Amino acid sequence: MHTISRQLAPLSTDAAVVREAVARARTGLVDREVVAEVVALSAVAGEHVLVIGAPGTAKSEAVRRTADQLGGRYFEYLLGRFTEPSEIFGPVDLRRLREGTVEFETAGMLPEAEVAFLDEVFLGSTAVLNTLLGILNERVFRRGSTLLPCPLRVCVGAANSLPDDPALAAFADRFLARVFVTPVPDARLDELLEVGWQTGARPADPPGSLLAAVDRLSRAAGGCDLQGVRGPLATAIRQLRQAGVPLSDRRVVRSQRLVAAAAALDGRTTASADDLWVLPLIAPTLDAQASAREVLSDLLAQGRNGSLVYAAEEFARGRQAQAARLVDAGRRLLDEVGSAPLAQEDRLRLEATLREIDAGFVLAEAPPAVRDIRGLLVAAIKR
């Protein structure tokens, strides 16, 4: 019993550390919270993320903020048709070249990055993408005589749309998680305008690199007990394939990594049906993700995650996830406003959260945590 307690305490602590980092990254983001959370989920899973959306939808900003909070060596580049491999992987070492050996100087380049962001990732040349495959798949950089293990935790690729070229399909399949972003909905335009006007506002600085906590969570995810969830997972995959959702065997097998990472970020060493909300993430297109939500609606409805409240709600579309997100939002708002007299702006934020709670739940049937946070919000507004 004591051994189990000692093992669980660090896991819950690391989950809380990453949860707070993601919350800081979300600060100032409007309708892009899911991007930040899925990047963190994928870092723990050891997988990569593809973010698809039109220009001007804050894809880059969401990724940068999350990378900044996670810490570690960061590499970012905007790829183009004429991007040279040396711009991504480093130039040839001229000293070694004079000795007859082709090696590369990788300091500060992608092969030595721990978190990477490649914008317009599908515009890279064949030479760039082929070398990238080795880094994404095996975490190894191979070029000339250079053979270098890569410390990459997560690579985020971004593009305006998915490629039509079948030759890029194998490369795209290496990005297990997909997040599709659209312009901010009308209901949140006031919030967008306010945040956008505060151009200098940035998240609080992180306490330091959090990659050690990410790595411990990754190890916990690697040892996660999936036995009880493999049956429901296999059934869900069969349902998705029968509905026409194209899933390669690679994506099916590696989906378990997202399930295990979700459990670890929720502070657990055993996965459950609560963690299967991640399944729509592996559907490769926006239409396929919509089909996945519909086909698996009953299964996903029980999804939730204490660390990834926005992503769990987005993909589960269930009451548990909605409740967790509203409780988290309410607590953070109350912490921010404190006990001082309310400014008008703070009052409006509290009232907005209260309205969302009342619109989503009948008070008598709401989870206790929702009822409790509602009472605290009402008290704060009345003071």
Secondary structure as UniProt FT lines:
FT   HELIX           2..26
FT   TURN            27..28
FT   HELIX           33..45
FT   STRAND          49..52
FT   TURN            55..56
FT   HELIX           59..70
FT   STRAND          74..78
FT   TURN            81..82
FT   HELIX           85..89
FT   HELIX           94..98
FT   TURN            99..100
FT   TURN            107..108
FT   HELIX           110..112
FT   STRAND          115..119
FT   HELIX           121..123
FT   HELIX           126..138
FT   STRAND          140..143
FT   TURN            144..145
FT   STRAND          146..149
FT   STRAND          154..159
FT   HELIX           166..168
FT   HELIX           169..172
FT   TURN            173..174
FT   STRAND          177..180
FT   HELIX           186..188
FT   HELIX           189..197
FT   TURN            199..200
FT   HELIX           211..222
FT   HELIX           227..242
FT   TURN            243..244
FT   HELIX           249..265
FT   TURN            266..267
FT   HELIX           273..282
FT   HELIX           286..295
FT   HELIX           297..300
FT   TURN            301..302
FT   HELIX           309..316
FT   HELIX           319..337
FT   TURN            338..339
FT   HELIX           344..360
FT   HELIX           363..365
FT   HELIX           368..382
//
